[in-house]
Amino acid sequence: MTDDIEGAVKSFILKEFLPGEDPAELTDATPLITGGVLDSIATLKVVMFIEETFGISLQAHEVDSEHLDTIAQIAQLVRAKKS
């Protein structure tokens, strides 16, 4: 069974931070933090969503644009934490 981490994260970001935007504009490679989609408060909301949805805990050093700037990076981090 493949868990659709990208899909879950994408739908959360669209619903919470980009209501009314074209979902096709948000790709797995869209820069979220460096591109200005997520500010610090929004990033914390995404972190809480990730932790609750996937049952993992993120460390302080993982909550940055190096780990959370794209949906692909978020999914990679979640998979690393779950394995």
C-alpha positions as CSV (number, residue, x, y, z in Angstrom):
1,M,0.0,0.0,0.0
2,T,1.4,3.3,-1.0
3,D,0.5,6.2,1.2
4,D,-0.1,9.4,-0.8
5,I,1.9,11.8,1.4
6,E,2.2,14.3,-1.5
7,G,-1.5,14.3,-2.1
8,A,-2.4,14.8,1.6
9,V,0.1,17.6,2.0
10,K,-1.0,19.3,-1.2
11,S,-4.7,19.2,-0.4
12,F,-3.9,20.6,3.1
13,I,-1.9,23.5,1.7
14,L,-4.5,24.3,-1.0
15,K,-7.3,24.2,1.5
16,E,-5.5,26.2,4.3
17,F,-3.3,28.6,2.4
18,L,-4.3,28.8,-1.2
19,P,-8.1,28.7,-1.3
20,G,-9.5,29.3,-4.8
21,E,-6.1,28.8,-6.4
22,D,-5.7,26.4,-9.3
23,P,-4.5,23.1,-7.9
24,A,-2.4,22.5,-11.0
25,E,-0.3,25.6,-10.0
26,L,0.9,23.8,-6.9
27,T,3.3,21.0,-7.9
28,D,5.6,18.8,-5.8
29,A,8.4,21.2,-6.7
30,T,6.7,24.5,-6.0
31,P,8.8,26.5,-3.5
32,L,6.5,27.0,-0.4
33,I,8.7,28.8,2.1
34,T,11.2,30.5,-0.3
35,G,8.4,31.2,-2.7
36,G,6.3,33.0,-0.1
37,V,3.4,30.6,0.1
38,L,4.1,29.7,3.7
39,D,5.2,32.2,6.3
40,S,6.5,31.1,9.7
41,I,3.0,30.6,11.2
42,A,1.8,28.7,8.1
43,T,4.9,26.6,8.3
44,L,4.1,25.7,11.9
45,K,0.5,24.7,10.9
46,V,2.0,22.4,8.2
47,V,4.3,20.9,10.7
48,M,1.4,20.2,13.1
49,F,-0.6,18.7,10.2
50,I,2.3,16.5,9.2
51,E,2.9,15.3,12.8
52,E,-0.8,14.6,13.4
53,T,-1.5,13.0,10.0
54,F,1.5,10.8,9.8
55,G,2.2,10.1,13.5
56,I,5.8,11.4,13.5
57,S,7.6,14.1,15.4
58,L,9.8,16.7,13.6
59,Q,12.9,18.1,15.3
60,A,13.5,21.9,15.4
61,H,16.3,21.6,12.9
62,E,14.0,19.9,10.4
63,V,11.4,22.7,10.5
64,D,13.1,24.9,7.9
65,S,13.2,25.6,4.2
66,E,15.8,23.0,3.7
67,H,13.4,20.2,4.7
68,L,9.9,21.8,4.1
69,D,10.3,24.0,1.1
70,T,8.5,21.7,-1.4
71,I,5.9,19.0,-1.2
72,A,8.5,16.6,-2.5
73,Q,10.9,17.5,0.4
74,I,8.1,17.2,2.9
75,A,7.2,13.7,1.6
76,Q,10.8,12.7,1.6
77,L,11.2,13.8,5.3
78,V,8.0,12.0,6.3
79,R,9.1,8.8,4.6
80,A,12.5,9.0,6.3
81,K,10.8,9.5,9.7
82,K,8.4,6.6,9.2
83,S,11.0,4.1,8.1
